[in-house]
Amino acid sequence: MSPTPLPSRFPSHRSRLAPSGPAGAGSRIGTVAASAGPDLSLFWMFLAGILVMALASAAGAATPPATAVQPPGFAGEVTVQEVLLDALVTDRAGNVILGLGPQDFQVTVGGQPAEISDVTFYSNRRYLEGAGASRLGLDPATVPDRRYFILFFDDLRRSSLDLPGAFQVQIRAARDASRWLATETQPGDRIAVVSFDAKLKLFADFTGDRQALLAAVEAATRGAEGRGDWPSRRAPDSGEASLAAALPVGNALRDATPTVYEALQTLASAAAQIPGRKNLLLYSIGFGDINRFGQWVPDARYQRPTAEALNAANVAVYGVDLTRPGLDNPLQNGLNSLALETGGRLFWNLQSFTRPLTDVAKETNGYYLIAIRAGHPAGESGYQPVEVALANPEFRITARRGYRYGEN
């Protein structure tokens, strides 16, 4: 709701000049002129006419022609960049909408319509073959089928002192995640496994190898050290999408990620070079502060920069609250805030932890990657909020809310 406008501190500007017009018949000037001798009004009118013509001629000579007046131009340089925005589009029942093009989307940047240069649909081919994509002119063989998932375990072994049973819930969540990995992943899915325990740890880079992923989840759950990507131990580039290729290594990774917020920011930066939507399932009890009234307070140092970093990298957060059902946990608001800001959502009060993965996989059976052209002053950098809408109000859309521009 827009704020009520304040009354102006200044009165409206109204002209204080009375309308001009001829002097009345009873003016002193007219009376004096009439009594001074012969009527000289024709003589004075003649002189006045000459004077007016002379002034008009001078003004016309001094004023340039109207065509010579040009509006001021923009002298600064503008840098134009292509920005990729991922968007989920469904009907009211949650079914993915197929066959949309640039004309079906409306993107607004800074209150102004943005030019949409391209729209690409991503999906898994098994879904397309069963959804009748061919009737809409979509060839499943030509649709990009990569989906990216990141399983992020916020290690709760220490948190069990503050929230009894939290670590046991995490073990159950990991077991359910392993069950999904073993049975539900698609051929085009690429999944990474990471954890946070005083620093970011990478257990599996993006892969479709189910056995490697099951081992990674088990290692993350028991608090193992991670891959230990020192420069000398790095595997050669395989050509696959990779987090390890862009993450700091060794002590640099430890120093860059002392908090869970900085771990998320660093992970987002590494994922930014991978095109498309990245779905991050964040297993945690939340973060932030709790005031003396028991209310959640966001950490002003980290909450906003973390959301911006994730948005900039096309990473959607799906918070998985590991609080036992029935317990009040204000910190879950930290998870919910990141989820809302990045186009994901929060799962809480869970009895089964297969549901988050199942729901996220269903929601991302198909998504659109929208390319826009956006201009910003050269040499500047920052974060730009953006709005993505649909021409058809009957459909539902979930999209990222901003991007970064310039050098950071």
Buried (B, 14 or more C-beta within 10 A) or exposed (E): EEEEEEEEEEEEEEEEEEEEEEEEEEEEEBEEBEEEEEEEEEEEEEEEEEEEEEEEEEEEEEEEEEEEEEEEEEEEEEBEEEBBBBBBBBEEEEEBBBEBEBEBBBBEBEEEEBEBEEBBBBBBBBBBEEBEBEEEEBEBEEBBBBBBBBBBBBBBEEBBEEBEEBBEBBEBBBBBBBBBBEEEBBEBBBBBBBBBBEBBBBBBBBBBEBEBBBBBBBBBBEBBEBBEBEEEEEEEEEEEBBBBBBBBBEEEBBEBBEBBBBBBBBBBBBBBEBBBBBBBBBBBBBBBEBEEEEEBBBBEEBBBBBBBBBBBBBBBBBBBBBBBEEEEBBBBBBBBBBBBBBBBBBBBEBEEBBBBBEBBBEBBBBBBBBBBBBBBBEEEEEBBEBBBEBEEEEBBBBBBBBBBBBEE
